Amino acid sequence: MKLYYHFDNKSPHFSLQARLLIHSLTCLLLCCKAEAAMLSRLCKNAEEAMQQY
């Protein structure tokens, strides 16, 4: 949070942009993590299905 206040003192506009950037990067990271987890589950399920045959 200190980072935001630091930017606010100098340029509120940049602070907003920085906040949006950090927010979208965080969302992107979470989405990637979720997709990676989903993919690994799918691969695991596929492997288990193959072993059954």
mmCIF file of the C-alpha atoms, coordinates in Angstrom:
data_MODEL
# 
_entry.id   MODEL 
# 
loop_
_atom_site.group_PDB 
_atom_site.id 
_atom_site.type_symbol 
_atom_site.label_atom_id 
_atom_site.label_alt_id 
_atom_site.label_comp_id 
_atom_site.label_asym_id 
_atom_site.label_entity_id 
_atom_site.label_seq_id 
_atom_site.pdbx_PDB_ins_code 
_atom_site.Cartn_x 
_atom_site.Cartn_y 
_atom_site.Cartn_z 
_atom_site.occupancy 
_atom_site.B_iso_or_equiv 
_atom_site.pdbx_formal_charge 
_atom_site.auth_seq_id 
_atom_site.auth_comp_id 
_atom_site.auth_asym_id 
_atom_site.auth_atom_id 
_atom_site.pdbx_PDB_model_num 
ATOM 1  C CA . MET A 1 1  ? 0.000  0.000   0.000   1.00 0.00 ? 1  MET A CA 1 
ATOM 2  C CA . LYS A 1 2  ? 2.894  2.392   0.694   1.00 0.00 ? 2  LYS A CA 1 
ATOM 3  C CA . LEU A 1 3  ? 3.762  2.246   -3.002  1.00 0.00 ? 3  LEU A CA 1 
ATOM 4  C CA . TYR A 1 4  ? 0.329  3.608   -3.942  1.00 0.00 ? 4  TYR A CA 1 
ATOM 5  C CA . TYR A 1 5  ? 0.521  6.460   -1.433  1.00 0.00 ? 5  TYR A CA 1 
ATOM 6  C CA . HIS A 1 6  ? 3.985  7.321   -2.725  1.00 0.00 ? 6  HIS A CA 1 
ATOM 7  C CA . PHE A 1 7  ? 2.620  7.626   -6.271  1.00 0.00 ? 7  PHE A CA 1 
ATOM 8  C CA . ASP A 1 8  ? -0.464 9.509   -5.046  1.00 0.00 ? 8  ASP A CA 1 
ATOM 9  C CA . ASN A 1 9  ? 1.741  12.277  -3.653  1.00 0.00 ? 9  ASN A CA 1 
ATOM 10 C CA . LYS A 1 10 ? 3.405  12.785  -7.031  1.00 0.00 ? 10 LYS A CA 1 
ATOM 11 C CA . SER A 1 11 ? 0.840  11.851  -9.662  1.00 0.00 ? 11 SER A CA 1 
ATOM 12 C CA . PRO A 1 12 ? -2.613 10.386  -8.944  1.00 0.00 ? 12 PRO A CA 1 
ATOM 13 C CA . HIS A 1 13 ? -3.058 9.476   -12.607 1.00 0.00 ? 13 HIS A CA 1 
ATOM 14 C CA . PHE A 1 14 ? 0.040  7.292   -12.612 1.00 0.00 ? 14 PHE A CA 1 
ATOM 15 C CA . SER A 1 15 ? -1.088 5.722   -9.360  1.00 0.00 ? 15 SER A CA 1 
ATOM 16 C CA . LEU A 1 16 ? -4.360 4.673   -10.958 1.00 0.00 ? 16 LEU A CA 1 
ATOM 17 C CA . GLN A 1 17 ? -2.535 3.201   -13.950 1.00 0.00 ? 17 GLN A CA 1 
ATOM 18 C CA . ALA A 1 18 ? -0.101 1.372   -11.697 1.00 0.00 ? 18 ALA A CA 1 
ATOM 19 C CA . ARG A 1 19 ? -2.981 0.032   -9.635  1.00 0.00 ? 19 ARG A CA 1 
ATOM 20 C CA . LEU A 1 20 ? -4.809 -1.175  -12.747 1.00 0.00 ? 20 LEU A CA 1 
ATOM 21 C CA . LEU A 1 21 ? -1.639 -2.779  -14.078 1.00 0.00 ? 21 LEU A CA 1 
ATOM 22 C CA . ILE A 1 22 ? -0.947 -4.590  -10.814 1.00 0.00 ? 22 ILE A CA 1 
ATOM 23 C CA . HIS A 1 23 ? -4.598 -5.667  -10.645 1.00 0.00 ? 23 HIS A CA 1 
ATOM 24 C CA . SER A 1 24 ? -4.634 -7.077  -14.187 1.00 0.00 ? 24 SER A CA 1 
ATOM 25 C CA . LEU A 1 25 ? -1.297 -8.832  -13.683 1.00 0.00 ? 25 LEU A CA 1 
ATOM 26 C CA . THR A 1 26 ? -2.622 -10.422 -10.496 1.00 0.00 ? 26 THR A CA 1 
ATOM 27 C CA . CYS A 1 27 ? -5.785 -11.561 -12.288 1.00 0.00 ? 27 CYS A CA 1 
ATOM 28 C CA . LEU A 1 28 ? -3.732 -12.937 -15.151 1.00 0.00 ? 28 LEU A CA 1 
ATOM 29 C CA . LEU A 1 29 ? -1.505 -14.853 -12.743 1.00 0.00 ? 29 LEU A CA 1 
ATOM 30 C CA . LEU A 1 30 ? -4.515 -16.311 -10.934 1.00 0.00 ? 30 LEU A CA 1 
ATOM 31 C CA . CYS A 1 31 ? -6.110 -17.305 -14.246 1.00 0.00 ? 31 CYS A CA 1 
ATOM 32 C CA . CYS A 1 32 ? -2.900 -19.011 -15.375 1.00 0.00 ? 32 CYS A CA 1 
ATOM 33 C CA . LYS A 1 33 ? -2.640 -20.848 -12.064 1.00 0.00 ? 33 LYS A CA 1 
ATOM 34 C CA . ALA A 1 34 ? -6.249 -22.000 -12.307 1.00 0.00 ? 34 ALA A CA 1 
ATOM 35 C CA . GLU A 1 35 ? -5.798 -23.144 -15.905 1.00 0.00 ? 35 GLU A CA 1 
ATOM 36 C CA . ALA A 1 36 ? -2.562 -24.953 -15.086 1.00 0.00 ? 36 ALA A CA 1 
ATOM 37 C CA . ALA A 1 37 ? -4.314 -26.771 -12.237 1.00 0.00 ? 37 ALA A CA 1 
ATOM 38 C CA . MET A 1 38 ? -7.188 -27.683 -14.545 1.00 0.00 ? 38 MET A CA 1 
ATOM 39 C CA . LEU A 1 39 ? -4.811 -28.920 -17.254 1.00 0.00 ? 39 LEU A CA 1 
ATOM 40 C CA . SER A 1 40 ? -2.812 -31.041 -14.831 1.00 0.00 ? 40 SER A CA 1 
ATOM 41 C CA . ARG A 1 41 ? -6.066 -32.563 -13.536 1.00 0.00 ? 41 ARG A CA 1 
ATOM 42 C CA . LEU A 1 42 ? -7.141 -33.335 -17.111 1.00 0.00 ? 42 LEU A CA 1 
ATOM 43 C CA . CYS A 1 43 ? -3.779 -34.943 -17.872 1.00 0.00 ? 43 CYS A CA 1 
ATOM 44 C CA . LYS A 1 44 ? -3.976 -36.989 -14.689 1.00 0.00 ? 44 LYS A CA 1 
ATOM 45 C CA . ASN A 1 45 ? -7.492 -38.166 -15.559 1.00 0.00 ? 45 ASN A CA 1 
ATOM 46 C CA . ALA A 1 46 ? -6.375 -39.060 -19.082 1.00 0.00 ? 46 ALA A CA 1 
ATOM 47 C CA . GLU A 1 47 ? -3.427 -41.069 -17.746 1.00 0.00 ? 47 GLU A CA 1 
ATOM 48 C CA . GLU A 1 48 ? -5.680 -42.924 -15.315 1.00 0.00 ? 48 GLU A CA 1 
ATOM 49 C CA . ALA A 1 49 ? -8.131 -43.697 -18.124 1.00 0.00 ? 49 ALA A CA 1 
ATOM 50 C CA . MET A 1 50 ? -5.283 -45.017 -20.294 1.00 0.00 ? 50 MET A CA 1 
ATOM 51 C CA . GLN A 1 51 ? -4.048 -47.269 -17.497 1.00 0.00 ? 51 GLN A CA 1 
ATOM 52 C CA . GLN A 1 52 ? -7.502 -48.787 -17.070 1.00 0.00 ? 52 GLN A CA 1 
ATOM 53 C CA . TYR A 1 53 ? -7.563 -49.977 -20.691 1.00 0.00 ? 53 TYR A CA 1 
# 
